């Protein structure tokens, strides 16, 4: 009798929790066993915020979850997990939110909030803007996709340099620009 009562209480509590934050079956529950589970959100507010399209042209394409990576390896783990499934789920990177026509959306998949890489920049080996010199290449910048063009400009100006060509609006992410085959109107000069 006692075990049956405990079973019903636990079942009731689990059904309440499931209603508060239901799990989307398009992503296997086993994803919670990965090291990235604490950086994965199924919160309805996070999902709604990540599913916004610039200009609101495409709406209501909701992901199942949002990943807030602290390093590139978190993204690698997510993509590897999806790839290893018999039916992979969609993964899309979202930077500053200027992509259009649903490019940065993943219906029932996972949105990767690239801007969260900036939150851990001092402890992260593969983020930020690094300006370097190479005898064969000259000066170059190694830039994380989450970086804004304005931050690239600021970093290069510290060396008395500036990119030869860039977007006309500097508050876009480098990754977002490149994913759209972005070039600036200045490019024809070079």
Number of C-alpha atoms within 10 A of each C-alpha: 6 6 8 9 10 11 12 11 12 12 12 12 11 12 12 12 11 11 9 11 11 14 14 14 9 16 20 14 10 9 15 12 9 13 12 18 15 12 14 20 17 17 14 17 9 15 19 15 12 26 24 23 22 16 12 12 10 15 15 13 18 20 27 24 25 28 25 22 24 22 20 15 12 20 20 12 15 21 17 12 16 20 13 9 11 7 10 16 20 19 23 19 24 26 23 18 20 17 20 16 13 19 16 24 28 23 19 18 22 29 28 25 22 26 20 17 22 17 14 14 15 10 10 14 10 16 22 23 21 14 17 13 10 8 6 6 8 8 13 15 16 13 19 20 23 24 24 24 23 17 18 24 16 14 18 20 13 10 11 8 14 16 12 9 14 20 18 12 10 14 14 21 26 24 22 24 20 11 14 11 8 13 14 12 11 12 11 8 7 6
